[in-house]
Structures are given as structure tokens and as C-alpha cells.
Amino acid sequence: MSGHDSKYFSTTKKGEIPELKEELHAQYKDKRKDAVKKVIAAMTVGKDVSSLFTDVVNCMQTEDLELKKLVYLYLINYAKSQPDLAILAVNTFVKDSQDPNPLIRALAVRTMGCIRVDKITEYLCDPLQRCLKDDDPYVRKTAAICVSKLYDINAELVEDRGFLEALKDLISDNNPMVVANAAAALAEIQENSSRPIFEITSHTLTKLLTALNECTEWGQVFILDALTKYKAADAREAENIVERVTPRLQHANSAVVLSAVKLILLQMELITNTDVVRNLCKKMAPPLVTLLSAEPEIQYVALRNINLIVQKRPSILAHEVKVFFCKYNDPIYVKMEKLEIMIKLASDRNIDQVLLEFKEYATEVDVDFVRKSVRAIGRCAIKLERAAERCISVLLELIKIKVNYVVQEAIIVIKDIFRRYPNTYESIIATLCESLDTLDEPEAKASMIWIIGEYAERIDNADELLESFLETFSEEPPEVQLQLLTATVKLFLKKPTDGPQQMIQVVLNNATLESDNPDLRDRAYIYWRLLSTDPEAAKDVVLAEKPLIGDDSNQLDPSLLDELLANVATLSSVFHKPAGAFVTRVKTVQRAEEDDYTDGTEGGDSETPAHASDTGASPPSIRRQPAAAPAAPPSMPDLLDLMGLDNDSIAIVSVDQPEAPSGPPLPVLVPASSGQGLQISAQLIRKDGQIFYSMLFENNSQIPLDGFMIQFNKNTFGLAAGGPLQVSTLQPGASFSTLLPMVLFKNVSPGPPSQLLQVAVKNSQQPVLYFKDKMSLLVFFTEDGRMERSTFLEMWKSLPDTNEVSKDFPSIGVISIEATLDRLAASNMFFVAKRKNANQNVLYVSAKIPQGTPFLIELTAVIGTPGLKCAIKTPSPEMAPLFFEAIETLLKS
């Protein structure tokens, strides 16, 4: 609309809809156009003008391009609510798709693709096939995008009509924008499909790289993102790709720059020549630095991406630390990110400059920024041993300025420095003790108490200092109480005199008799029992040498970092979370494949399916699983503390919590007799590609229950709640079912794999309920576990024999191969091939768990006879016991 069209948004007329209807049938086309503009204006401000559908559609028969665009806009908005009437527009669409004007042909196809009505899709196919081969590149590029939209509505139709092959042909088109749109469409279709659709070959690679130089900036982004999925055959090819892509680093569009950086970083993994790698690092520095001169919002996105890049390749920006010094007018979110990167780039060479900056920031007015700056000094001390003394000097100078929150942060970080360098800098304890009276924050108090307890033998008046805290013991928060308890025990063990003995008695009485915190009470009982039975054993436990803490500036798990670097320039790289942790994608339902297990290309006793069977499986749907996630903070207690849930342990899920499905009854994990009238039944399930905790709460008590919360202890797969537990108030005698979304690798337990899942649930009326559940490996098998036969064979041969584990199941029999394969497919274990060995049938099946760990499975059985042998090969043979238990549960049921 033009600048004079605001008049269409205001009216003083009575009976607006009847008057618009009349104007839409006016004799003069200018009046009809004005009427359509008024309809669009009303629609834009939220008025319901769907009753005019037929009247607006009648205006489609026009040569006026502007009017046609307006009618198409109306159609896109209302076709879904009026699907039967939308059919009226089909003839005009088909006619417009053959119009001499390429703009109208493209407009018709684009609009038909945007109308998500099943009844119209079959009419779209013929015009779309013509437009994919149209002489005009504008029409072809529009049609390419339309194919991906049609695939989202009806994947089966797209495959049957050969649109995928037509899209692949467009990759070889002579127009670069057509190539870019075809690549974008194929990439989107691949995201929504569980089988390979868009595989880049060396021929396709050449076409895409050629188009890269000539297409628009967003076309370049599409092509660069598509090329990130290509794995170069060798170092030479990787160097050639990088050479062709490097000029994109000079582009004015920041999205092109970041996509080029992403591709170069991925290809650098294959380049072995150190000189080439060094030169590439030099070339990537200037464009990344240039991004920091943009507006703050782009700076923030760039900084979040740079944060990931310097974790993988710190040499890229090793000499550019000054670029990240904060400006006075930087927004706080930019300053915080710059601080993180400065810590990562800090080295013995530049630490003096960095410390001067941090010291300057510690005198600013923004309290949060000051706190973060003080912590940054401590992190540098922990990271760089040679610079630790200089860092401590700066911290002591900051303590002397007597600003309360600065002093408290300094004490917190000095406690960490003592943990990193024990028995090295204890001479500064006296200075810290001078600030004892000013401490009012729990973390600072707890840190100071830890220092006093840890070095009690070196502090003459340690008992007096601790006694000053004990006066307010019952009013202190739990973390201070816990630290006071431990520090008092340490003092008593180091100085077993009358004073500390009386103190320990007071603390233990307070903690066991007057506290309702289970963590504090349990720890006090443990100390009491230790001290009363064997003081020497108590010394060994409480005064044991502590492990040194490490530098946490590279806090991301390497596998998660690799996944995030593969998603540079997307939301994943801004959130520093895999896409699966914050977004849910609905995948298109795949066609059920025929039960044809014979390939016919191999010898008589080896058979391979053209497409592995999906029969019996629920339609594949939501989201890729996250590869990993940051480990939980080191301060999280081993015993679950539900008195205050840690926000860091709760991930945001962008979908509403689904309702619990009906099905077989859930196992009872907390009977009413143990739960003070609350009975909890629960089980892990996999639904639409995501793991949920299906729970049923039954209130058999006499009081209403509300305020439910849940937390999971560390476990093998790092399962944690993906959102708050949504349970409405439970009246006496009522029950409530819910599905709790789960996220992976939030809080991974060390040690050998285990099925154990420890859960704690609390509500506002009852104490915490602790219970155990078992995790079946079946819920972790992902939808992308299907393998081609050649890939399966190659991987089987590449894994050493030590990675093969087998087990016999004498009580399990195979009655029907098809039924067994269906049952396996329903749990995301996919058929690869089968063969006969004498009277035995041997089945080969593939599966995959999160983090991309494959399971290559060989099942051997005689049909109709009890006895099954299962052998697996996997890069993680320690998972074999969990796998065998899962397969036994599945095939026995």
C-alpha cells in the first residue's frame, strides 16, 4: 500500500460489512480496489471479515497486479477457516500460473503454497511442476520454496510427484538465486525427514560454490549453511572449499560472515597443514572484530558466537583482547559477554592489561557488572598460575576501598583461589578477617566461614570468629548453616579444647533438634556419629585432602561445543544450547514402507530392504536430541535439595506440556502408605521424538495438596526436568496425570552406566519424598538411528573386536521375523539386512542414542524355537548391560 492508504483504517460508517460487500461488487475497478484495501485494513487490525470471502474471491479475475496481490493476501489469511470456499479460487490460481507475466505466475504459485489446506494441495501439483521448469528464473526460484511448503503439508504427495528430483535438478540451474532457493528448500525438507534427502556430492559442491559468488546475500547464507553438511573427502578438498569461501569473510552482511566462519571452522578440522590453519586463523580475526562495531544487538549475537569460537580456536583472537575492552556506553548485556571472552583470552602475555581493565570495571556504578568483574579477576587467578599473585594483589586493593559488595565478592573468589592453590596465599587471611562485620550475603558468609574452618590452626582466634556467626545460627540461610556446621567440626578436630567442644555441642544440637532442613540434619547426625565413635575416622573424612578446582572458563563439554559450532549464526549459538533443548520441531509423517526385505543385488543368502520398515512405529515427530549440556554447578549437593530449586537446572521448553496419554497403568513408585497419603506412579516414555516423565498423582490424604516441585539426582544420561512440574491443586480423593518434558545431559553422574534414576518430589504441605526409578535404554533410542547397509558394514569392520559384546536369551523365541522387526522399529531400532545361516535367521539392526552413539545389533534365532543370541558392537561397550536388559524387556513383553 502507498503512504496515502491510512484512510482505509478509519471509518465512521454504520453497517461496515454490508457496505463493503456492496463496494466489492461495484462496477468500477478503482472502487473495487478501494473496497479490498478496506477489507485488508480491517483484517490487519483484527476484525473478522471472513463473511466477505466469496465477494473478495470474485475480485481475483483482474489484470490489476496490485488488486490481485491484495486478494491473494486475504486468501492466505482466511483459506484455513473457509476451506470449502477456498476451492473457488483454484481455477484462477491454475490460470494465473500460466499467465504471460512471470510476476503473476510466481505470485500464484507462492500463494497456493502458503494456503495450508489439504483440499487445495492436489490442485497445486500441476502448476508447480510447470513452474519448476519455467523459462523465467524468478518463477523457478519461487517454485523451489513452494516445494518445501508443500512437503510440510503432504510429504507423500511431494515424493510421488517427483518434486524432490526436480528440486535436485535445480541445484544445477544456471541462475544462482534458483540454486540458492533449491538448496534452502532441500535443507528444510531434510530437517523434517528422517531419511537422507539432500546429499551433497562433489558435482553438487562445484555447482553450489559457483553460485555462491553470484547470488544475493541471503542466497549466500542458504548455500553456506547447506555446505556445512558436506564432509570433504580429504585435506586437499577441504582447503579448496575454504579457499572458495574465504572471500565471504569480507561481506557487509554479518549473517554471511558468520556462516562463512562456521563453514571454515568445520573444514579446518580436516586440514592437516599447520601453516594453512595459521593463515586461516589470521584471516578470520578481522571480520569477527568488525562485527563488534555494529549496533549492540548484533554485537551481542557476535559475542555469543565468538565465545564459542575462542573455546575451540583461541589463537584466532589471541592478539585481539583489547577489542573486547568495555566502552562506557556499552549495554550491560554486551559488557557481560565481553568479560567472559576476556577471561578466555587472558594469558601470561596480556594479563597485566586485562587486570587493569577488570580493576577499572570494579569501581563502576553497575553493581552486577562490578561483581562479575571481581569474579573475573579470581577466574584469571585460577586459570593462570603465574599471574595468581598479581590477581590477589588487585583483589586486596579492592578490599581496601571498603565498598561492601566488592569486599564480599572478593572474599568469595579468594576462597576459590585457596582451593586452587592450597597453602600458598594464606598470609592474606588476616586482611580478610578485618572485613568480617560487613558480611551480609549468604555466599560471602559461607566463603569466609569455609576459610576460617579450613585454616583454623593458623588463625589464633578462630573459635571467637566462628562464635560470632553461631549467635545467629537459626536465622542463617541453609548454605551458611551447612558451612558453619562443617567449619565448627574442623575447628574441634584441629583444636580439641574446651571452647570448640562446647561450640560443637551447641551446633549439633541446633542442627539436629531445631532445624527442619533435612540436609543439615542428616549431615549433623553423620558428624555426631563419627565424632562419638571414632574421632580419628572423623579426621580422615572431614580433614581429607580436597581435589584442586580447575579453570571453568571453557565450561562447555567438547561434544556440545562441536555441535554448537556446527550451528554458529543460529539461535543455538546464542543460547549456547542444542536446538532440541529449547525448540520443538514437528516432523512430517513418513510413509509406511512396504515389507519388502529383499534387495536382489547380493548373493542368495543376504537380503537388504530398499527402505527399512517403519511398520508399527509411531509417526516420527519432534526435535533432534541435544548432544550435551553444561554440567551442573559444582556447588549442587549430592542429596537432592528441594527447599529451593536451582533455576539453572530448569530448561525452557517452547511447547505447552502435553496431556498424559491413556495406556497401561504406570508402575507405583511411592505407595500412599509411604507418601503420607500421596501415591505417585511414574515411568519414562518416548513420545514424538522427545522423552517425557509420565506421572500420576493420587491424593489419599485428608488435605488438599499443591505447590508440587520435582528434581532429579545426577544420572547416567543427565536427565533433568525440562520445565516446572505442572500439577493443579489435588483435592482429597482426586488424581492428576501429567507429562513432564525431560532434557538430557544437564547433570551427568560419573562412573559406569546405570539405570538408576533418583527422584525427589515435594509439595507445600508435605516433606520431600525421595524415590527410585529405572531408566530403560529403549526411551533413549533416537529417530535418526537408521543406517544404510554399506554404512553398517563399514562401521562394523572399523570397530575393534573388543567392542563386541554378546548375550544368550534362552527363554526368548522369535515366532515371526516381521513381527519382531515391527516391535524393534517401534522402539527406533531399524532393520538393515538379514541372512540365513544353516537353519538360523540372522537379523542386522541399527540404533542410536543421544550424542550420536550407534549400536550395531546382530540377532540370531531359529524361527519358532526358544533361544535368541544378541551381539552388539558399539563405541561405548560399557552400555551393553543396559542394552541387553532393554532388548530382553522389549522382546519378552
N, C-alpha and C positions, 0 to 999 in steps of 0.2 A: 504493500500500500504506500501511497505517496504521503508527504508531510501534511496534506490538507485533509486526510481521511479521518481525523479525530472527531469530526462531526457525526460520524456513524456510531460513535459510542454513547451519544446522548440523544434522548428523545423525550418529548412531552406528550406523545400521542397516547390515546386510550386504546385498548384492544390491540396491542402491538402485533401479535401473531396473525390475526385476520388481515391486518393492513399489509404485513409483509407478504402474506400469501397472495394478496391481490397484486402487489407490485411485482412479484416474481412471474406473474402471467401477463405483465404489461406488454403492449405492442412494440414499444421501442426498446432496443437492446441496451441503451445507456441507463434507462430506468431499471431494467432487469439487473444490470451490473451493480447499480447502487443498492438495490434490494439485497443482492447476495452479499455485498460488503457489510450491510447492516446485520445480516444473519450471522456472518463470521464474527462481527464485533460482539454480538450478543453471546455467541458461543464462547468467545475468548474470556468474557467476564463471568462465565459460569452459568448463564441462563440456558434452560432446556429448550432447544429449538428443533428437537428431533421430529416433532409433528410436521415439520416442513420438508421432510426427507424427499417425498415424491416430487414436490414442487421445485426443489433445488436441483434434483437429478434431471428434470426436464430442461434445465438451462445448459446441460452439457453439450447439446448439439449446437455448437457455435464455432466460428472461426477465430473468435477473440481469445488470444492466448492467456491474457490476464484473467478473464472470466473463467476460463477452463481450469486454471490453477486454483482459483478460489473454490470452485465446485469440488475439485479433487480433494482439497484440504477438508472441506465439510464431510466428504465421503469417508476419508480416513478416520475421522473422529467418531462418526455415528454408524459406520457399517457393522460394527460388532453388536450394537444394540438392536439393529434392524437388518439381520442377515437375509431375511426373505426379500426385503425391498432392495438390498444391495445387488441382487441378481439383475435388477432392471438396468443397472449401469454396465453390465458385462459387454453388451453389443457395442456400446460406444467405446469401451476400452479396446476391444478387438479391432474396431475400425480405426481408432487413433493410433494403434500400434503399426498401422500400415500407411499412416499419413506421410505425404511428401516431406513435411518439415521434421527434421531429426529431433528438434526440441520437443515436439508433441509426441513423437514415438517414444522417446526416453521418458517423458512425463507419464505416459500411460503405463509403461512397464513398472516404473518406480512406484506409482500409486497402487497398482494391483499387488505389488509385493508388500506394501505397507498395510493393506487391508487383510487382517488376520482372520479370515472367515473361510472355513473348510469348503463351503459350497462353491466358493469362487476359485479356489486353487486349481481345480482341474481345467477351468477355462483359461487360466494363465499360461498353461504349458505351451500351447502352440505359438502364441505371440512371443513368449520368452525364447523359444527355440529360434524363431526368426531373428529376434533382436540380438541373440548371441552371435549370429553370423551377419549382422547388418554391415553395410558398407561404411557407415559413419562411426568413428571411434567413440564419440560421446555416447551413442546408443549402446555400444558394446560394453563400455565400462559401467554404465548404469545397470545393464542386464546382469553383469557379473555379480554385483552386490545383491541383486534381486534373487539370485540362486541361493545365496546363503540364508536369506529371509525365508524363502520357500522351504529350505531344508529344515528350518526351525519349526515350521508348521507341519510338514509332511515329508519326512526323510525318505520313506519308501518310494513316494512318487518321484522324487528327485533322482533316485538311483535307477528306477525303472525306465525313466525317460531319457537317460544318458546325459543329464546335465553336468554330472561330475566330470565326465570325459570332455565335454565341451569346455568346461572351466579350465581343465588342464591344458587343452589346446590353446586357450587364450594366453597362457604363460609364454607362448612363442609368438604372440601378436607383435606386429611391427610398431604399435603405438605404446609408449612407455606407461601412460596412465591406465590403459587397459590391462597391461601386465601387473601393475601395482594393485588395481582393484581385484584382479583374479587371484593374486597372492593373498590379499586380505580376506577374500571370501573363502578360499580354501583353508586358510589358517583358522578362521572362525568355525568352519564345518568340522575341522579336525578336533577343535576343542570340545565339540559336542558329540564326538563319535568315539567309541571305544576301540575301533579298528583303524589301521593306517589308511588315511585318505590322501594326504599331501606329503609325498616323499620326494625330497629334492635330490635329483641326480646330478652328475657332473654337467650334463647337457642343460638341465634346468638352471643350474647355478650360473652358467655363462649368460643365459638369457636374462636372468634377474640382475646380474651385475652390470650388464649392458644398459638395461632400462634404468638402473639406479642413477646414472649420470644425467638423464634427460627428463625424469618425471618431476612433479611438484613436490614440495617439501613433505606433505603428508603421505604422498605416494612413496617417498624415500623411507619414511618411518615404517610403512607396511612391509616394504621389501626387506629392510634391515632386520625387522622383527622375525620375518619368515626365515631369513638366512641364519638366525641364531639356532634354529632347529637342525641345521646341517652340520654334520661332523666330517671334517676334512679327512681325506684318506691318509695323508702324511704331512710332515712338517713343510715340505715344499708347497703343497696346495694351500696350507694354512697361511703361509707367507704371501702367496699370490692374492688370496682373498683379502688379507689385511691391507696389502698394497693398493687394491682397488677401492677399499672402503676408507682409507686414511683421509682423503680429501674432504670427506663429510665432516670431519672434525672442525673444519673452518666455517661450517654453515652458521647462518644467523639464527636459525630456529633451534632453541635449546633441546627440543624433543629429538631432532635429528642428531644433535651432538651426543646426547645420552644413549640413543640407540646404537650409534656408531661405536661409542666406548664399550657398550655391552658386547657387541659382536667381536671387537678386537680383543677384549679380555678373555672371551671364550676360546678364540682361536690361539691366543698366546699359550694356552695350556699345552698345545701340540708342538709349539715352536721350540726347538732344542738349541738353536744358535743364540748364545748369551748376548752377542753384540746386537742382534736384531731386537731381542727383548728389551735391551737397554735403550735403544733408539726409540722404540715404540713408547716406552715409559716417558721419555723426554717429550715426545710429540703429544702425548695425552695431557700433560700438565697444563699448557697454556689454555686450551679450550675449557678445561674444568675451572681454572682460575677466572676466566672471562665470565662464566655463569654467575660468579659472585658479585658482578657489577650490575646485575639485573634488579628488578623490583623485589622486595622482601619475600613475597610468596614463592617466587621462582628460586630465590636464594635458598629458602628453606628446603625445597624439594631437592635442589642440587646438593646441599649439605648432607641431607639424609643419604643420598646416593654415594657421595664422596666418603661418608663414614664407612660404608660397606667396602668401597674400592680400596681405601687405605688399609683396611684389615687384611685384604688379600695381597695387595701390592703397595706397601708403604713407600717404596722407592719412587713411585710416581710423583708424590708431592713432598718428599723428604726435605727438599730445599725451599719449600714454599710456605713454611709455617707462619711467616709474617702476614700472609694474605688472610689468615684466619683470626688475626687480632681484631677484637671487637671495636666497632665505632660507637661513638656516643649516642647516635640516633638509630642504632640497630634495634628492631623489636626484640623483646625478651626471648621469643622462641628461636630467633636466629642466633642470639648470643649464647644460649644454652647449647645449641648444636656446634657452634664454633669451639666452645670449651671442650666438648667431647673429642673433636678432631685434633685440637692442640695437644691433648693428653696422648692421643695415639701417635702423633708425630714427634712428641718430645724425645730427645736423645741427648747423649752426653755432649754433643756438639752445640745444641741450641738451648739447653736447659736454663742457662742464665737469662736469656731473653724471655723465655716462657715464664720463668718465676717472677721476673719484674712485672710482666703483664698481669699475672694472677694476683700479685700483691696490690697492684693498682686497682684491679676489679674488687678486691676485698674491702676497699674503702668507699665503694659506690653506695647509692641510696636504696637500690632494689634489694630487699632482704634475701629473696630466693636466689638471686644471681650471686650475691655475696657468699651465701652458704655453699653454693655449688663451686665457687672459685676456691674457697678454703679446702673443700674436699678434693678439688683438683690438685692442689699442692700435695696433699697426702698421697694421692694416687701416683703422682710423679715420683714421690719418695719410694713407694713400694715397687714401682716399675724399674727405677734406675738406682742401683745400689750406690754407685759413686756419687750421686747427687743427693743422697738421703740427708747428709749433714747440712747441706745448703738449704734444703727444704725445711728442715726442722728449725734452722735459724730464722727463716721467714715466718714460720708459724709462731715462734716465740715473740718476734717483733709484733705480730698481730695481736697476741695475747696482751701485750703491754699497753695497747691502745684502750683496753678495758671496755670495748663495746660488747655487750652481753652475748648477743647471738654469734658474734665472731669467736669469742672465747669458747663458747660451748661447741661450736663446730670444730675448732682447733683441737679440743680435748678428744672429741670423737675420732678424728683422723690420727692423732698421736697414739691412741690405743691400738689402731691398726698397724702403725709403724712399729710399735713394741712387739706386736705379734709377728711382724715380718723380720725384725732384727732383734731377737731377744738378747738381753744382757749387753746392749751396746750403747743406748742413749738414756739410761736410767737416771743420769745426773740431772735431768730436767724435771724430775718428779716434784722437787721442792717448789719450783716455779708454778707447776700446775696446782699444787695444794693451796697456794695463795688465793686461787680463784674459787675455792670450794663453796663459799657462801653465795656466790652469784648463780649457781646452777639451778635451773628450774625446769629444764626439759628432760623427759624420761631417758632419751638415748644418751644425752650428755652425762646425766647422773649415773646411768648404768656403766658407761665407759670409765668414769672416774672411780667408781666402786671396784670395777674389774682391776684397774691399775693398782689400787690400794691393796686388794686381796692378793694379786699376783706378786707384788713386791713388798709384802708385809714385813719381811725380815729386814728390809733396808729402810723402812720408814719407822722412826722411833715411836711416834705417837699414832701408829696405825689404828690401835684399838679406840683411841679418842675420836679419830676421824670417822670410823665406821659407826661409832656410838651416836654421833650427831645425825646420821641418817636413820638409825634404828628408832629414834624418837617418833618418827612419822611413818613407821613401817606399814601400819594398817591402811594408811591413806595413799601409799605409793601405787603406781600402776604395776601390773604383773611383771613386766620385764625388769623393773628396778627391784622388786621383791625377790625375784629369782636370783638376780646378781648379788643382792645383799646376803641371801642365804648361802650361796657358794663362797662369797668372799669371807664371811664370818667363819665358815668351816675351814677355809685355807688359813685364816689367821690363827685359829685354835690349833691346827696341825703344826704350824710353823712356830707358834709361841704358846705352848700349852700351860699358861699361867692362870691365876685365879680370874683376872679380868676377862680374858677371852672365854674362859669356861662359863662364866655367868652369862656372857653375851650369847654364847651358842645355845644355852638352855632357853633364854628368852626368845631367840629367833625360832628355834624348833617348836616351842610351844605356840607361838603366834602362827607359824606356818601350818601346823597340823590341827590345832583346835579352833582357831578363829578365822581361818581363810576358807573360802568356798571355791577357790581356784584349784581344779584337780591336778594341774601340772605342778604347782607349788607344793601342794600337799604330798603328792607322790614323791617328789624329789626330797622333801624334808624327811619323809619316812625312810627313804633309802639311806640318806646320810645318817639318820639316827641309828638305824640297824647296823650300818658299817662301823660307826664310832663306838657303839656299845659292845660289839662282838670282836672286832679286830682292827684297832687303830692303825696298825701297820698296813693292812689291806686298804684302809681308807686313804692313807698317804699315797699308795700306789695308784689308786683310782683318781683321787682329786688333784694330786700334785704331779700327775703324769706329764711327760714332755708333750707339748702340743705341736701339731704339724704347722709348718710355716704357711702363712697365707700367701697367695700369689697375686700377680698383677691382673686385674679384671678389666683392663681397657679393651682387650679383644674378647668380649664376653660371648660372642656368638659361636655356637657349635659349628665346626668346619663344614659338615654336610648341609646345615641350614644356610651357612654363608654362601656356599656354592649355588644353592637353589635361589637365594635372593639375588645373587649376581646375575643369574640367568633371567631374572625378572627386573633388571635395572630399568628405570623410566616407567615403572608401573606402580600401583598403589602398594604392592608387596614391599618394594624397596623404600617406601616412605614409612609404612607401618613397621617395617622390619619383622614381618610375619609372613608365612606362606599364605597364598591366596585362600587355601582351604580353611584357614583359621578365622577369616572374617567375612567371607562371601560364600554364598551357596549358588551353584550353577545347576540348572535343571538340564540334564542331557536328554537328547531326543531318544525315544524308544527305538531300539534296534529291531529289525525284522527277525522273527524266529527262523533260524536256518534249517534247511532240510536235514533229516537224519541220514546223511549220506557219508559214510566213513571211508569210502574207497577213493583213492587218488588215481590209481591205474597207471601211474608213471613209474612205479617201482616194481620190484620182484613180487612174486605171488604171495609171500607171507608178510608183507609190510604194507599197511594201509594208512592213508593220511586224509583227513577231511579237507574239502576245498575251503570251508569255513567251519570252525569248531562250533559245536552245538550250543545254543543258548536255551534249549528247551528246559522248561521248569524253573528258570531263573526269573526273579522279579525284574521288571524293566530297569535297566541301569539308569541311575539318575544322578544324584547330586555330587558335586565337588571332588576335586583332587585332594588327596590326603596331604597334610603338611609333612615335610621331610623331618623337621626337627624344630624345637623351640628353645628359647633361652632357659637354662636351668633355673630352678627356684633359688631365691636368695639364700646365701649360706646361713642366715640367721634363723631360718624356719625350723622350729623344733621338730624332732622326730615323732614325738607324740602329737596327735592332731589337736590343735588348739582352736576350738570353735567359738571361743568367747569373743573373738573379733576376727572376721575373715579378712585375709590379706587381699587387697584389691588386685595386686599383681598376679594372683593365682586365678583371677576370673577373666576369661577371654570374652570378647564381644561377638555375638553371633547375629548376623544380619537378618535372620528369619524369626518369625514367631515360633514359640515352642509348639511342636505338633502334638495332637492328642495321642494318648496311648492307644495302640491298636488292640482289638479284641483278638484272642488266641488262646493257646493253652495257658493254664494258671501259672503264675510266676512262683518260683520257689520262695518259701517263707524263710527269711534270714534273721528276723527279730520277732519271735513269738510274743503275743500280748503279755504272757506271764513274765517275760524278761524286760519288756519295754514299758512297764508301769501302765499297761492297758493299751499302748500303741503297738500295733503289729505292722511290720514292714516286710513286704515281698518285693524282690527286685531281680533283674537279670540284664546283662549287657546284650544288646541286639544290634544288628546292622540293617539300616533302612535307607533306601535311596542313596547308597554310597557314603553314608555317614554313620558313625557309631553313636548310639543313644543308650542311656541307662533307663530302662523301663521300670517304673516303680509304682507300687500300690500301697497306700497308707490307709489303715483301718483303725478308727478310734473306738476302742472298747472301754475307755475310761469314763468317768462321770463328768469331765470338764471339757469345754471347747479347747482345741489346740490351734495355735497359729504361730507365725514368725519362723517358719521352717528354714533351716540352712543346712548345707552339706559340704563336706570336704573329703578329699581322698588323700591317703598317705602316698609316699613315694612308691612307685611300682615299675615293673619291667618296661612297660610301654609309655610311662609318664602320663597315664590317663588322668585328666582333671576335668572338672565341670566347665562346660563351655558357656555358662551363664548362670544366673541365680536360680535356685530351686523354686519353681512356681507352684505352690500348694495353697489353695484357699483355706479359710478357717474351717477346721474339721469339727463339726458338732458331735456330741456323744452318739455313738452308733452309726456314724457316717463313714464313708470311704472316699478316696480320691486317687485317680490314676494320672500319671504324667510321664512324659518322655523328656529326659534331661539330655540336651546335646552335650557330647564329650569332645574334648580336643586332646591331641596326642603330644607326647614329649614335653610336657610342661614341668614335670617333676620326676625325673627318671631315677630309679634306685640302682645303686651299684650292685655288682655281684652277678651270679649266674641267673639266667631267666627263670621266672617263677610265675605261676598262675595266680598267686595270692593278690587280692585286692582288698585293702583295708579301708573301711569307710566309717565316717562319723557323721551323725545327724543330730541336730538339736532343734528344739523349738522354745518358745518363750516361757512355757510352763514347766518343762521337764529338764532333767540333767542330760548331758551329752550321752547318746547311745553309740557305742562302738561295735562294729560287726565286721565279719569277713565274708568275701565273695570269691568266686573263682572266675578268671578270665579265660574264655575259650579262644584259641587261636583262630577259630572259624570267623569270628566277627572282625578280625583284622585283615583278612584276605581282600585285596583291593580289586576294583573292576578292571584295572589295566594289566591283569596278570596273564593275559593270553599271549602265546608265543607262536611264531611260525616254526614249522618243523626244522628248517635249516638252523634257525637261531637256537632252538632247543639242543640240537645235536652239537653245535659248535660250543655252547656253554657247558654241556655235559663233559665234553672232551677237555675243555680248558680248566675245569675244576679238578684239583688233585684227588686221588682215591681216598685220602684221609678225610675228605669232606663228605664221604658217602656213609650213611647210616641206614641200617635195615632192621626190621622187626617182623616177627610172625604173629598173626592173629588166628589161632586155630579155631576159634568159635565163630568167626565171621565168614559167611559164604556169599558168593555172587550168583544170583539167580538169573539176572538179565543184564547184559552189558549196557543196553540203552538206559535202563532204569538207574543203574549205578552212575553212568555219566551225567544223567539229568540231575541226580542228587548232588553230585560234585559240582556241576555248573551252577546250581542254586546257591552254593557257598563260594562262588568265584574261584573254583578250580577247573581249569579249562582243558578240554581234550586236545591232544596234539597228534597222536598216532596210536596204532595198535598193530600187534603182530601175533602169529601163532608160534608156539614153541612146543612141539610134540602135541600133547592134549591140553596144554596150558594156554590161556589167553593172557597176553602181556599188554597192559594199557600204559601209555605215557601221558602224563597230565602236568600242566604248569600252573603255578600260583605265585602270588607276590604279596608281601606285607609292606606296610609303610616304610619309607626310606629306601624303597626300590629293591629290597632283598628278595631274590627269586627263590622258589622251591621247585626243583625238578623231581618229579614223582614217577616211580615205576611200580605199578600194581600187578601182581602175578597171582592168578587164580584158575581153578578148574570150574567151569560153569556147573552149578548145581551141587557142588561138593564143598563141605565146610573146609576152611583153611585159606587164608589170604596172606601173601607176603608183600610188605610195603618197603620199598627202598627210596631214600631221598638223597639228593645232592644239593647242597646249598652253601653259599659263602659263610653262613652262620650255623655250623653244625650243632652248636650248643642249644639251638632252638628245637632240635629233633624230639626230645621228650614231650614238649608242648604240642608238637605237630602230631605225634603218634596218638596222644590222648584225644586230640581233636578228631582225627580220622576215625578212631575207634568209636567215639561218641556218635559221629555222623552216620557211619555205615551200620552200626548196631541198631540205631533208632528206627 
